[in-house]
Amino acid sequence: MAETAPSPVDQALLTVEVDGERFAFPASDVAEVIRRPAVSRVPLAPSSLVGIANLRGAVLPVVSLRSLMGRPPGSSAHTRVVVVDRGAPIGLEIDKVASWRASGVGDEADEATSAPARLIDLDALLSRDFGHDRGRAHHRREAAMSEPRESSPTTPDEVALVCFAVSGQDFALPLNSVHEIVAVPPGSVAVPQTDSVMLGVVARRGRLLPLVSLRELLGLPSGRHDDARSRVVVARVGDALVGLVADGIKEVLRRPSGDLEPVPAILIRGGAEAKIQRICRLDGGRRLVSVLSTDNLFRDQALAELIAPQMETDPEMSSPDASPNRDEQVIVFQLGNEEYGLPIASVDEVVRVPETLSRLPRAPAFIEGVMNLRGRVVPVIDQRRRFKIERGGERRRERIVVVTIDQMQAGFVVDSVSEVLTIPQDQLRPTPELAAGETQTVHRIANIEAEGRMILLLDPHELLDRAEKDLIASLSSAHPDRPDP
């Protein structure tokens, strides 16, 4: 782990302090020393892993040297991170830098302490917490990056919808017409000689995105769009993208096409009603969701002339040679202070937490209960408990993300769902070997450097281990609400 260096040698050494003791690194191992960066915690990782950080576009695992050495946790204003190279960058959190020397260690006591600085055997230290699984994690990651992922099975007559709120009413767009859903960006530029339907334009990924008020577009009561829950639904209109500003995202649903009814003919009389193509009945008809048509949203001639000059054709959408796998769509949700993502193809639905859940006797603590989802018994799992994250946020914003894992549906409770995000491939990074942990739950990391964000992308197949899958399957099959086969 740490040993007194042999006879003096002429080499540069970085001396650091950890819990009152001094240790040294050969300068040849040290890439740089930085202030402690903002880190994202990795669930189910060894306790010595502080988290992962962005280092000029690279994903940097940050490890506590205190923890590796079995010392109590602690930090101060002098805390620094020593970046070393072990085939990939690794950050070692230390209490402070003591000195940079060009002579050997171990031959004389340090000026400030009676004990000599000891040379760190970094590989031996790391192997204690990470060595056992590093090789296996590496092979699992290589296989995960090369093998195609199965998407959730959907029947041909199902329609995927993204639901959002506008002036207290529920609206939706088909998922295949939604490019992404993002927070309202700051700094939009107003367009002169336009009415209130046109909120302005913003630059996004090198292109101008017009922002349109859905309230004004649909003739609903107007209001400000500066609420923290407001979202921009970036919709595909022909070969261009338009940002539709809504009051907030609500759910992602997959419904049988029979649940979507045509709009009564008497209501199709122009204006807002003509922009609605279907009505979706939820909760036994107690809740109605109006499904909008992107083809009809801007069919009005005056409106089209207003919006068209601000719309830029997306070459990736119009080019026949464009690869559909260039970008990836993920659903972004929050657990504690971290952002996580799941491939949208693997998510069946995002629904509200029911008022009551059926409790299961002798079920493990992470299973909240089961819910009836249109005749199917779906176990509900508190993902915060599984990831050892304290409950936070508002109960009313909690959502259940329903995923199919090995032909079995399970719902995972999260603090909130914020976005449907399209992530370019060049912003996706493999999980660092040290952060892989015993399982490959975090499949990849979206490093969105321009926004200072790191999103941990979860592998849906690794959300439950084999024993948990078998347990949940047996509990679901034994539940009295389970429909007869």
N, C-alpha and C positions, 0 to 999 in steps of 0.2 A: 504494500500500500504506500507507505512513506518510509524512507530509509535515509540514514545519514550517508551523505555522499562519500565515495572513496577519496583517495589522495587528491590534492588540489590539481585542477586542470585549468587551462586557459580557455574558458568558454563563457559566453554571455548567459546570464541567468536572471530570470524575473522572480523576485522574492515577494511573497504575498503573506497576509495575515488571516488566519482562520481561528476564531475562538481563542485568541490570545497566543496562539503558536504561529511560528513562521515556517513557510514551506517555499520551495523553489521549483520553477519550471525551466528546462533548457530553452533558450531563446529560439532555437530552431523549431520548437513545437508551437510557439506563440505567433498567431497571425496578427492579433491586435488586442487592445484592452479598451473596452467601451463602458459607458454608463449603463446601469441596468435598464434594458428596454421594456416597453409594455409587452406583456406575455399573455398568451391564451392558454388556459389550463387544458391538459389532455386527460380525458376521463380514463379510469382504470389503469393508469400508468403508475410506475413505481413512485413512492413518495419523494424520492430524491429529485425527480424531474419537476422543476419549477413550472415549466410550460414551454411553449414555442414562440419565437419572435421573428420579425421580419428583419433581415440583414441585407439591405440593398437588393431586394428581390429574391434572396435565398431564404429558405425556412431554417431557422437556427434553433435546435433544442437547447434549453438552458437548464443545467444541472447544478444543484446546490452542493458545493464541496463540503459544507458543514454536515449535511445529511449523509453524504457518502462516507464520512468519517465517524458517523454516529454521534455527532455533537447536537446540542439543542438548537432549534431555529433562532435566527436573529438577523437583523439588518440595520444599516445606518446610512447616513448621508454619504459615507465614504464607500458604500458597497459598489463593487465593480464586477464586470463580467470579462473573464479572460477567454478569448476565442482561440481555440486550438484546432489544428487540422488532423483529423483521423480518417482521411479519405473523403470526409465531408466535414463541414464546420461544426464544432461543438462548443457551447458556451459554458464556462465554469464560474458560478457565482461565488465570489470571495468577499471577505469583510473589507479589505482595503489593500492597495498596493503598497508594499514596504520600500522596495528599492529595485533598481536595475543595475546589475553588477557584471563586470567583465572578468571576475575571478572565480575560483572554485568555491564550493560550500563544504561545510563540515570540518574545516581546518581550524576555524576560530569562531568564537561566539559573536553573534550579531551585536552591534553597538547598543541596541535598546533592550536586549534580553540576555539572560545568562545561558540560554540554550541555543545551540547552533540551528540554522535553517536546515530543513531536511528536504532532500530531493524527492519529488512525488513520482511514484510509479502509477501513472494515470491509467494504463490499460488494466492493471490489477484492480484498481479502485472501481473502474467502470464495470468490470466483469462481475463484481459482487452483486450489483443490482440489475445489470443489463446483459451480461455475457451469456447467460443460459439460453435466452430466447432470441439473441440477435441474429444468428444464422437462420433459424426457422422463420423469423419475421421477415428477413430479407427474401427468402424463397417464396413465402406467401405473398409478399408485395409484388414480386416479379410476376407471379402467376396471375395475381389480381389485375395487374396493369395490362396483361396480354390477353386474358380470356374475356370474351364478350359477356356482358351482364344480361341476365334475363329480366325483362320488364314484367310488371304485374299482369296476370292474365285478365283480359277484358273481353267480354262477349261482344259480338259484332253489333248488337243493338243497343249498346251502352253509349252514352254521351258524357264526356268530361266537361264540367263547367267550373269557371272561376267566379265566385259570388262576391259582391261588394255592395257597400251601402252608399246611397245618394239621397240626401234630404229625408232620412228616416225610412226609405223604401229599399227593398232588396232587388238588385239587378245582377245579371251575369253575362259573361261572354263565353262562347265555346273555347276550350283550352287551346285548340289548334289555331285560334286567331289571336292568341296572346303571346307576345314576344317575351315580356317580363313584367313584373310589378315591383316598383321601387318607391322609396320615400320621395316626397316632393323636394326636388333639388333647390338649393338656394341660388339667388342671383339670376333669375330669369329676366330676359330682356323684353320689355313691352314692345308690341308692334303698333306703329301709329296708324290711325284711321281704321281701327277695328273696334267692334262692339265688345260687350262683356263676355261673349262666348269664347273669345280668344284671349287666353291669359298671358301669352308671350311665347318665347322660344328659349331653349337652353341647348348648350353644347353637350352632347353625350357621345363618347367614343368617336370623336372626330367628325360627328355629323350634327346638324341642327335638328332638334326635336320640337315640333310645335306642341304647346300645352293647351288643351281645350277643356273648358269647364263642363262636366257632365250635367251639372245642375242647370246651367243655361241652355245646353244643347237639348235637354229633355223638357225644358219649360217648367222646371221645378223651382221652389223658393230658393232664392240666391243667398249667398253667405260667403264668409271668408274661408280660404283654403289653407290657413296657416296652422291648423291643429296638428299635433304630433302624430296623430293616427291617420291623417290624410295620406293617400297613396296615388301614384301615377300608374295607371294600367296602360302599358305600352302595347298598342294594338297594331296588327298588320292590316293596312288598307291598300289593297292592290300590291304594288311593289314598294310601298313606303311605310313608314312607322309614324304613328300619331300618339301623343301622350294624353290619355283621358284622365282627368283629375277627379277622384272619387273621395268619399269621406273616410273610407277604410276598407281593408280586405276582410272578408268574413270566413269563407270556406272554399274548399276545393271538393267538388262532388262528382261522382260517377253514377249516373242514373239511367235506368232503362229508357229508351227513346219513347216508350209508351207513356212515361210520366210527363212528357213535354207535349202540351196541347196547343193547337193553333190558336192564334188570337181571334176572338169572335169578330166576324166580318163587320159588324156594326161599329166596332172601335177603330177599324182601319180607315181613317179619314184624314190622314196627313198629320203633320206635327210629330209630337213625341210618340204617339201610338204606332205610327208607321215605322218607327225605328225598332219596334219590338217584333221579333219573329215568332217567339213561342212563350208560353207560360208554363213554368215548372211548379207542380204541386208538391209541397213538403209537409211533413207532420200531419198526414191524413187530410190534407187540403186546408189546414189551418194557416199555413204560410204559403204565400205565392211569390215566386221569383220570376221577374220579367227578363227573358233572354234577349239580348240586343243583337242586332244584325250589323256587322261592320259595313256590309254593302250598302245599307240604307242610312247609316248615320250621317253621311255627308252628301246625300243625293240631292238635297235642296240646292238649287242653282246659285243662289246668293251666298249660301254658306260655303259651297265648294269653291267659289271664286275668292272667298276670304281666306280659306285654309290652304288652298293649292300652292300659292307662292311660297309658303313656309315649309312645304313638304319636300324632302329630298328622297330620291329613289335609293333604296338600299341595294348596292350591287350584288351582295351575297344572296339576296332574295330573287333578283331578276336574272342572274347569270345561270345558264343551264349547266355550267361546269362546277358550280359551287357545291362544296361537300356538305351534306346535311349533318356530318359529325364534327364540324369545326367548332361549334359552340355546344355547351351543355346547359340544359335547363334544370335548375334545382329549386326545391322549396326550402326557404331559410326560416329557421325557428330559433327561439332563445331558450336556454336552460341556464338559470343563474345569470352570470355576467358574460357568458360565451354565446357565440353564434354557431349553429350547426346547420348542415344541409343534407338533404336526401335527394337523389335523382327523381325528377318528377314522374318518370315512367314507373318507378317502383312504389309510388304513393297511390293508394286506392282513393282515399278521401281525406279531407281535413274537416272535422266536425266539432261542434261545441261539446263541452263536457255535460252529460245529462245531469239533471238535478239529483237523481238517485242512481246508484249502481247496485246490482245484486251482489252481495258479499258471498264469498266462497269459504266454507269451513276448511281448515287445515291448509289454506293456501299460503305460500310464502309472502313476506311483508311487502315485496315490490309489486304484487298483484293487488290492484285496488278493488277489483271485482269484474263483473261482466256486464255488457250492455247488449240490448237487442238492436241490431242494425238491419232493419227491413227483413226481419225473420231469421237473421243469422246471429248466433251467439258469438260475440267478440270479446275475448279477455282484454281488460284494460290494465296497462302496466304503467307504474309511476317511474318514468325514466330518470327522474331526479334521484330517487333512491338508488337505482342501479348504478348511476354515475357518482353517487355520494355528494350530491349538490343540495344545499339547503333550499327549502321552499322560499320563493320570492315572487314579487309581482302581484298583480291583481287577479283574484279568482275569476272575475268576469272575462278576462282576456285569455284564460287558459284554453287550450285546444287539444283535441285528440287526433294524432296523425295515424291513420289506419294503413297498415302495410301488410302485404301477403308475403309470408316467409315459409318456403317449402310447402306450398299448397295450404297453408294455415294462416288465417287472418288474425292480427293482433293490433290493438290500439295503444299508442304511446302518448302519455300525458306530457305536454310541454307548456312552458310559461306563456308563450305567445307565438303566433306565426306572423312574420312581418312581410315577406317578399316572395315572389316567384322571380328568380334571377337567372339571366342568361350569362354564362361565364365563358369567355374565350379560352381555348385550349392553352394558350401561352400563359394564362394565369393559374393553371392547375399544377400543383407540385406533388410528388410522392411524399408519403409520410416519412420523416427521418427515422432511421433505424432505431435510435434510442427512444423515440416516441411511439413505436409500434406496440409496445407492451406485449402481454401474453396472448392477446387476440388482436385481430386486425380490424377492430371496430371502426377506427378512423382510417378510411380507405385512402383518401387524398386530402390535400389542403388547398383551398382557393386563396391565393395570396394577392389581394387586390390592393396593390401598393399605392395607387393614386388616391384611394379613399382611406388608407391606413387601416384596412380591415383584413382579418384572417378568419375564414370560415372553414370549420372542420367538417369535411364531407364524410358521412357515415356510410358504411357498407350495410345495406338492409339485411343481407344474409348473415351478418355477424352480430346483429343486435341481440340475439339470444343464443346461448350455447345449446348443445345437443340435449343435455338433461332438462334445461328449462323448456325447450320445445316439446319434449315428450310429456313433461308435467302439464303444460298448458293444453296440449292436445287431449290428454286424459280428463282434465278438469272440464274442458268445453264439451266433450262428448257425453260426460255424465250429468251435465246441467239440465234441469227439468224443462227449461225454455228452448232447448235445442230442437229444431224442427225434425220431423221424421224423414228418413231418407226416401 
